[in-house]
Amino acid sequence: METTAADLFERHHVAIFRFFRRVTGSPDLAEDLTQDVFVRVVKAVAEYQPRGREPGWLFQIARTILIDHHRRRPEPSAKGFPSKLSSAMIAPTPCIRLVTTERGGVTLIA
């Protein structure tokens, strides 16, 4: 019997959704990522070879989707602080120069 994307969805979509909800903390994002998983499943189900367990294959796709999601999103910044620092913002001050030149190590100066 050939496995279809609809069969895989019916059997495993709740587990995939719960995985994403647990790691993201957002039900809306979990729905979006779950949908992305099953879009990839629809595209790849023809080549699927049931050598292992279905959940293993699906969670490998889910893991890849999660990694891709984290790579695409901008880094969060702390409230009131920019996420990227310009060179002017991190220019050395006299205190920093003293700390970085003394014995080649880091020394805290009060």
Phi, psi and omega in degrees: 000131182276136179276132178253162178299324180295320177298314180298319179298311182301321183280332194231357186296327180293317180295319179295316178300314181297322176301309181294321179297321180292317184277337180259334183076006183233116177298323180295315178294322178300319177298315180298315181291324176297318177299318179300320179300312185283340170294317177294324178297316179301319181289330188252356187295333179295328180268356183297126176248114184288064177281326181241204180272144179304314181301325178299316179295315182293319180288335173293318175297316180299319179297316179297318178299317180296316177298314178300319179299315181292328177290326183283328187280148178290154179293135179289146177249153176292151183303124178088356180243141178290152180283334177240137179261135176278163180296330178293330182284337183245020178299141182295142175256168179304322180294318180294320178300317179298317181294320185277342182263338184289115177053019176069007180244193180251124178234129178275131180244124180270000000 
